[in-house]
Amino acid sequence: MSKPSIPKGTRDFGPVVMARRNWMFSVMREVFERYGFQPIETPAMESLSTLTGKYGDEGDQLIFKLLNNGDFLSKADSKALDAKDSKGLLSSISKKALRYDLTVPFARFVVMARNDLAFPFRRYQMQTVWRGDRPGKGRYQEFTQCDADIIGSDSILCELDLLQLFHEVLNGLGVPGYQIMLNDRRLLNGLARAWGIESQFTDLTVALDKWDKVGDEGVRKELKERGMSEDVIANVMLVFGLLATEDSLARLNGIQAMLLSDDEESQQAYQDVVRLLQMAKDSGVPDSCITFDPTLARGLNYYTGAIFEVRVDDAPVGSICGGGRYANLTGIFGWDGMSGVGISFGADRIYDVLEHFEAFPPESFTGPQALVLMLDDASEKAAIQMTAALRKSGIRASAYPKAGKLKKQMKYAADLNVNYVLMAGEEERHQGVWTVRHMESGDQQKVSEQEAIALIQAGL
């Protein structure tokens, strides 16, 4: 018999982890709804055609394709099968796939439900997604995204709302040292035009996106392999050089100096980013939390304007959040002209960061706070009544299910990490009292039922 196992890049979540995750989701949900976002859900499976071509060539390779039901080989393309042509074979054996993110399914949902929605439509969604990434620290093949999008408006106030949302959610979660990185794809487009490599824009963004992993020399090599001239590579290195200054406006002005003065799109992007940084500051988001990063590219094809990424100083994982503006996301499903902007919180990476910094608060644990012990068979009725009274008072409580040795029950209480245990032997029952023991200090006292409840409530 083989040992039980789970696929690489996936995890089981035990009680403590689930309690913390549920606390995280509750913090996010409260802020999302206070900002006027409405919840939706979409299926775990989408048509393969819905997802393909939306994430770039590299993203397409990471989509988990599902084999058709039944004897999928009976309708397979025999020529492609004989030739071992996996790409040619795919369309005949797979029609569905697990969703890669929540944004493309959201666009599909909006197009299908447009007659039932009020625009601008503000949605939030917290669900699992799947990607065939190589598993590693902070990189999973199954993980949860928590998205917030505003679609149906091109106003910069939408970007401002999402920057405030980043700030409030991350503060609410207690994420230490986070930085909201901001750029605009129109600025990158402008640089590509100024350098004469507009047709190689995707090559440029892919290389920029790898900088934090491979550094200057890695990017040089990447750009050279993609056919970039030495002049272009030198210009890219000048962009990286702007990171030496921490002042966002100075970085932004450095980029503007590289743009063509008559390039209306990129010059407008410059004005928008300057304005957005000022508006965020005026709305209470500290300067120290937002940084203009001219190297931020985000490799997804559907971004067309502002792009965001959140990183944490000295964290064991990469970016924990991301997002951006998409001018025409619904156009891929036949409905043109619906501009939107959205962000995604990587719940699994945020969890890893909070765990790394031991930043989870006590309220994130939802295990039992009190355990009623069963010292003998005659104490069953009293134990049931006390457990019910504790629960009615809002205390998370359970009772040991049968009479047994005190040592064994105390070990169980310690394993559960409860705050208090309560016990009533024959003597206590005769006196109408309970012995209440504080597990951490070891202090205990005999009190009435109501006094026991008040004592536990005061101590929690």
matplotlib code that plots the C-alpha trace (Angstrom):
import matplotlib.pyplot as plt

x = [0.0, 1.5, 1.9, -0.8, 0.5, -0.7, 0.6, 3.5, 2.5, -0.6, -1.1, -3.5, -4.7, -5.1, -7.3, -4.8, -4.0, -7.6, -8.5, -5.9, -6.9, -10.6, -9.6, -7.6, -10.6, -13.0, -10.7, -10.6, -14.3, -15.2, -13.0, -14.2, -17.8, -17.2, -15.8, -18.9, -17.7, -20.2, -19.3, -19.4, -18.2, -17.3, -16.8, -13.4, -13.6, -13.7, -13.8, -10.2, -10.9, -12.0, -8.5, -6.2, -4.4, -5.1, -1.9, 0.8, 2.7, 4.3, 1.0, -0.8, 1.8, 0.9, -2.9, -4.0, -6.0, -8.6, -9.0, -12.5, -14.8, -14.9, -12.7, -11.0, -8.6, -11.4, -11.9, -8.2, -6.5, -4.8, -2.2, -1.2, -1.1, 1.1, 3.4, 3.5, 2.4, 1.0, -0.2, -2.0, -3.5, -4.8, -7.9, -9.2, -8.8, -9.4, -12.2, -12.0, -9.3, -8.9, -9.0, -5.6, -6.8, -10.0, -9.8, -10.5, -13.4, -14.7, -14.6, -16.5, -19.0, -19.6, -20.3, -22.8, -24.5, -24.3, -28.1, -28.3, -25.5, -25.2, -22.1, -19.6, -19.7, -17.5, -16.9, -14.9, -14.1, -12.2, -11.6, -9.0, -6.9, -4.4, -1.2, 1.5, 4.3, 7.4, 6.6, 8.8, 8.8, 5.8, 4.9, 2.1, 0.1, -3.1, -3.7, -6.3, -6.7, -8.8, -9.7, -11.4, -12.3, -14.1, -15.3, -17.2, -15.2, -11.9, -11.7, -8.5, -10.6, -10.9, -7.2, -7.2, -9.9, -7.8, -4.6, -6.6, -8.0, -4.5, -3.4, -6.5, -6.5, -2.8, -2.9, -5.9, -4.0, -0.9, 1.4, 4.8, 6.9, 4.8, 5.5, 2.8, 4.8, 3.2, 3.9, 1.9, 2.1, 1.7, 5.0, 6.6, 4.9, 6.3, 9.9, 9.5, 8.5, 11.3, 13.8, 12.4, 11.4, 7.6, 7.3, 9.3, 7.3, 6.4, 10.1, 10.9, 8.2, 9.2, 12.8, 11.9, 9.7, 12.7, 15.0, 14.3, 15.2, 18.2, 19.5, 21.2, 23.3, 20.5, 18.4, 21.3, 21.6, 17.8, 17.5, 20.5, 19.0, 15.8, 17.7, 17.9, 20.7, 23.4, 21.8, 18.5, 20.1, 22.0, 18.7, 17.2, 20.1, 19.5, 15.9, 17.3, 19.7, 16.7, 16.0, 19.1, 16.9, 14.0, 12.0, 9.1, 8.7, 12.5, 12.2, 9.1, 10.8, 13.7, 11.4, 9.7, 13.0, 13.4, 10.0, 9.3, 7.9, 5.2, 4.0, 0.6, -0.2, 3.0, 2.9, -0.7, 0.4, 3.1, 0.5, -1.8, 0.8, 1.9, -1.7, -2.4, 0.6, -0.6, -4.2, -3.1, -1.1, -4.0, -6.3, -4.2, -2.0, 1.6, 4.3, 6.4, 3.8, 3.8, 6.7, 6.9, 8.9, 9.8, 10.9, 7.5, 6.0, 3.7, 3.7, 0.0, -1.2, -4.4, -2.9, -3.0, -2.6, -1.6, -0.1, 0.4, 2.5, 2.9, 6.2, 7.3, 10.8, 12.8, 9.9, 10.5, 8.3, 8.0, 5.1, 2.0, -0.5, -0.8, -3.2, -3.7, -5.9, -7.3, -8.8, -10.9, -10.8, -14.4, -13.4, -11.9, -15.5, -17.1, -18.1, -15.8, -15.2, -15.6, -12.5, -11.7, -9.1, -8.5, -6.2, -5.5, -4.4, -2.4, -3.8, -1.3, 1.7, 0.2, -0.2, 3.5, 4.6, 2.5, 3.7, 7.4, 7.1, 4.9, 2.3, -0.9, -3.0, -4.6, -8.0, -7.0, -7.1, -10.6, -10.1, -12.0, -11.4, -12.7, -12.8, -15.2, -13.7, -15.6, -14.2, -16.7, -19.9, -22.1, -20.6, -22.0, -25.2, -23.5, -20.8, -23.4, -25.2, -22.0, -20.8, -24.2, -24.0, -20.5, -21.5, -24.6, -22.4, -20.2, -17.3, -16.0, -16.3, -16.5, -16.7, -14.5, -16.7, -16.4, -15.1, -11.4, -8.2, -7.6, -4.0, -5.2, -7.9, -5.5, -3.1, -5.9, -6.7, -3.0, -3.0, -6.0, -4.4, -7.5, -7.4, -9.4, -10.5, -13.5, -14.2, -16.7, -16.2, -18.5, -17.5, -17.9, -21.3, -22.4, -21.3, -22.8, -19.4, -16.9, -13.1, -11.8, -8.1, -6.2, -4.0, -1.1, -0.7, -2.0, -4.1, -7.4, -10.4, -13.8, -16.7, -20.4, -21.4, -22.2, -18.9, -17.0, -18.5, -17.7, -14.2, -13.5, -15.0, -12.8, -9.7, -10.1]
y = [0.0, 3.4, 6.2, 8.9, 12.1, 15.3, 16.8, 19.2, 22.8, 22.0, 21.9, 20.6, 23.3, 22.2, 23.8, 26.6, 27.5, 27.5, 29.7, 32.2, 32.1, 32.6, 35.6, 37.1, 36.6, 38.2, 41.3, 41.6, 41.0, 43.7, 46.3, 45.3, 45.7, 49.0, 50.3, 49.2, 46.1, 43.2, 39.5, 37.1, 33.6, 31.9, 28.1, 26.5, 25.3, 27.5, 26.7, 26.4, 28.9, 31.4, 31.3, 30.7, 33.7, 36.0, 35.6, 35.7, 32.7, 31.9, 32.1, 29.9, 27.1, 27.3, 26.7, 23.3, 21.7, 19.1, 15.9, 15.4, 13.1, 9.4, 7.9, 11.1, 9.3, 8.0, 11.5, 12.5, 13.9, 10.7, 12.6, 14.8, 11.8, 9.8, 12.8, 13.4, 16.9, 18.0, 21.4, 20.0, 17.2, 19.5, 20.9, 17.3, 16.0, 19.0, 21.6, 22.8, 24.2, 25.2, 29.0, 30.6, 33.8, 35.6, 38.5, 36.8, 34.8, 38.1, 39.6, 36.7, 37.0, 40.7, 40.1, 37.4, 39.2, 42.8, 43.3, 42.5, 44.7, 48.5, 50.1, 51.1, 47.6, 47.0, 43.3, 41.3, 37.6, 35.2, 31.8, 29.3, 29.5, 27.0, 27.6, 25.1, 27.0, 25.2, 24.9, 26.8, 29.0, 31.3, 29.7, 27.2, 25.5, 25.8, 29.1, 31.6, 35.1, 37.8, 40.3, 43.7, 45.3, 48.4, 48.1, 50.6, 53.7, 55.2, 57.7, 57.9, 57.9, 54.2, 53.7, 55.9, 53.8, 50.6, 52.2, 53.1, 49.6, 48.1, 50.4, 49.6, 45.9, 45.4, 47.6, 45.7, 42.4, 43.9, 43.2, 44.9, 46.9, 46.7, 48.8, 49.5, 49.7, 51.8, 52.2, 52.7, 50.5, 53.6, 54.9, 51.6, 51.9, 55.4, 54.2, 51.5, 54.0, 56.4, 53.6, 52.3, 48.8, 49.1, 45.8, 44.2, 45.6, 42.2, 41.2, 44.3, 43.8, 40.1, 41.1, 43.9, 41.5, 39.3, 41.9, 41.2, 37.6, 37.9, 41.5, 43.8, 41.2, 38.8, 41.4, 42.4, 38.8, 38.4, 41.5, 40.5, 37.1, 38.8, 40.9, 44.3, 46.6, 47.8, 51.3, 49.9, 47.8, 50.9, 52.8, 50.0, 50.2, 53.9, 53.1, 50.6, 53.4, 55.5, 53.1, 54.5, 57.4, 56.7, 59.8, 58.7, 62.1, 62.2, 58.7, 59.8, 62.9, 60.7, 58.6, 61.6, 62.9, 59.7, 60.0, 61.7, 65.2, 64.8, 61.4, 62.3, 58.9, 58.6, 62.3, 61.9, 58.8, 60.9, 63.5, 60.8, 59.1, 62.4, 63.2, 59.7, 59.9, 63.3, 62.2, 59.1, 61.2, 63.6, 60.7, 59.5, 56.8, 57.6, 58.5, 55.7, 53.1, 54.0, 54.0, 54.7, 51.8, 52.4, 48.8, 47.3, 45.7, 42.8, 40.4, 39.9, 41.2, 42.7, 45.6, 48.9, 51.7, 51.9, 48.7, 47.8, 45.4, 45.0, 43.8, 43.3, 44.2, 41.1, 38.8, 35.1, 35.5, 37.8, 40.2, 39.6, 41.7, 43.0, 44.5, 47.3, 49.1, 47.3, 49.5, 46.8, 43.5, 42.6, 43.2, 39.7, 38.4, 40.7, 43.8, 46.7, 49.9, 48.7, 50.0, 48.8, 48.5, 45.7, 44.4, 41.0, 40.0, 36.8, 35.2, 32.4, 34.7, 37.2, 34.2, 33.2, 36.8, 37.1, 33.7, 34.6, 37.8, 36.1, 38.8, 36.9, 38.4, 36.3, 36.8, 34.9, 31.7, 30.2, 27.0, 26.3, 28.7, 26.5, 22.7, 21.1, 18.0, 14.8, 13.4, 10.6, 9.3, 11.2, 14.5, 14.1, 16.1, 19.0, 19.1, 19.2, 22.1, 24.0, 23.6, 25.0, 27.9, 28.8, 28.7, 30.8, 33.4, 33.6, 31.5, 28.8, 25.7, 21.9, 19.0, 16.0, 13.3, 10.7, 10.2, 9.4, 10.1, 13.7, 13.6, 12.5, 15.1, 17.9, 16.8, 17.0, 20.6, 21.5, 20.1, 22.1, 25.2, 26.2, 29.1, 27.5, 24.1, 23.5, 20.5, 19.4, 16.3, 14.9, 17.5, 20.5, 19.2, 18.9, 22.5, 23.8, 25.1, 24.5, 24.4, 26.8, 26.5, 29.0, 26.8, 29.2, 30.3, 27.2, 29.3, 27.8, 28.7, 27.3, 29.5, 29.2, 28.6, 32.3, 33.4, 30.9, 32.3, 35.9, 34.9, 33.3, 36.3, 38.7, 36.6, 36.2]
z = [0.0, -1.0, 1.5, 1.2, -0.4, -2.1, -5.3, -5.2, -4.9, -2.8, 0.9, 3.6, 6.1, 9.7, 12.4, 13.4, 9.8, 8.8, 11.8, 10.7, 7.1, 8.0, 10.1, 7.2, 4.9, 7.4, 7.6, 3.8, 3.4, 6.0, 4.2, 0.7, 1.7, 3.5, 0.2, -1.7, -3.4, -3.9, -3.8, -6.7, -7.4, -10.7, -11.4, -10.7, -14.4, -17.4, -21.1, -22.2, -25.0, -22.3, -20.7, -23.6, -25.1, -22.1, -20.1, -22.7, -24.0, -20.7, -18.9, -21.3, -20.6, -16.9, -17.3, -16.0, -18.8, -18.0, -20.1, -21.7, -19.8, -20.8, -23.5, -24.4, -26.8, -29.0, -30.4, -30.3, -33.4, -34.6, -36.7, -33.8, -31.5, -33.8, -34.2, -30.4, -31.2, -27.8, -29.0, -32.0, -29.8, -27.1, -28.8, -29.5, -25.9, -23.7, -23.7, -20.1, -17.7, -14.1, -13.8, -13.8, -12.1, -11.2, -13.6, -16.9, -15.5, -14.0, -17.5, -18.9, -16.0, -16.7, -20.3, -19.6, -16.7, -18.0, -18.2, -14.4, -13.2, -12.4, -13.8, -12.6, -11.0, -8.0, -7.3, -4.8, -5.1, -2.9, -4.5, -5.4, -8.6, -10.2, -12.0, -13.2, -11.7, -10.4, -6.6, -4.3, -1.2, -1.6, -5.0, -5.1, -7.8, -5.9, -4.0, -3.1, -4.6, -3.1, -5.8, -6.0, -9.3, -10.5, -14.1, -16.2, -15.5, -16.6, -13.7, -11.8, -8.6, -9.1, -8.9, -5.8, -4.2, -4.8, -3.4, -0.2, -0.2, -0.3, 2.6, 4.8, 4.2, 4.8, 7.9, 9.1, 8.7, 10.4, 7.5, 8.4, 6.1, 3.0, -0.1, -2.8, -6.0, -8.8, -12.5, -15.7, -18.8, -20.9, -19.6, -20.6, -24.0, -24.3, -23.5, -26.2, -28.8, -27.8, -28.1, -31.4, -30.0, -30.0, -31.8, -29.0, -26.2, -24.7, -24.8, -22.8, -20.2, -19.7, -19.2, -16.7, -14.8, -14.1, -12.8, -9.1, -9.7, -12.1, -11.5, -14.0, -15.7, -16.0, -17.7, -20.0, -21.1, -21.5, -23.7, -25.8, -26.4, -27.5, -30.1, -28.4, -29.4, -27.0, -27.1, -25.9, -23.2, -22.0, -21.8, -19.8, -17.4, -17.0, -15.9, -13.3, -12.2, -11.2, -8.3, -6.5, -5.4, -3.0, -4.1, -6.3, -8.0, -8.9, -10.4, -12.3, -13.7, -14.7, -16.8, -18.3, -19.5, -21.6, -23.2, -26.5, -25.8, -28.4, -27.2, -25.9, -24.3, -22.2, -21.2, -20.0, -18.1, -16.4, -15.4, -14.1, -11.9, -10.5, -9.6, -8.2, -5.9, -4.6, -4.2, -2.3, 0.1, 0.6, 1.3, 4.2, 2.5, 3.8, 1.3, 2.9, 1.8, -2.0, -4.3, -8.1, -9.6, -13.3, -13.7, -12.6, -15.7, -14.7, -17.6, -18.2, -21.6, -20.5, -18.5, -20.3, -17.7, -14.0, -12.5, -8.9, -6.9, -3.1, -1.6, 2.0, 3.3, 4.4, 3.5, 2.6, -0.5, -3.5, -4.2, -2.1, -4.1, -7.7, -10.2, -12.7, -15.2, -18.2, -20.9, -22.7, -20.8, -21.8, -25.5, -25.5, -25.1, -27.6, -25.5, -26.3, -24.4, -20.8, -18.9, -15.5, -12.8, -10.3, -7.6, -6.1, -2.6, -2.6, 0.6, 0.7, 0.5, 3.0, 5.3, 4.8, 5.6, 8.8, 9.9, 9.2, 11.3, 13.9, 13.3, 13.7, 16.5, 19.3, 17.8, 14.7, 16.7, 17.0, 19.0, 22.2, 25.0, 27.7, 28.3, 30.7, 32.2, 33.1, 36.4, 36.8, 35.2, 37.6, 36.4, 32.9, 33.4, 35.1, 32.4, 29.6, 31.4, 32.1, 28.4, 27.2, 29.6, 28.4, 24.8, 25.5, 27.0, 23.9, 25.1, 22.8, 24.8, 24.6, 27.0, 27.3, 25.9, 28.7, 32.2, 32.5, 34.2, 35.1, 33.7, 30.3, 30.1, 31.2, 28.4, 25.9, 27.2, 26.8, 23.2, 22.4, 23.8, 25.8, 28.2, 31.0, 32.2, 34.5, 36.7, 39.3, 41.3, 43.9, 46.5, 44.1, 42.9, 46.5, 47.2, 43.9, 42.6, 39.9, 40.0, 37.3, 36.3, 34.2, 32.0, 31.5, 35.1, 36.9, 39.2, 40.2, 42.4, 43.3, 42.2, 41.2, 37.6, 36.9, 38.7, 36.5, 33.4, 34.5, 35.5, 32.1, 30.2, 32.1, 31.5, 27.7]

ax = plt.figure().add_subplot(projection="3d")
ax.plot(x, y, z, "-o")
ax.set_aspect("equal")
plt.show()
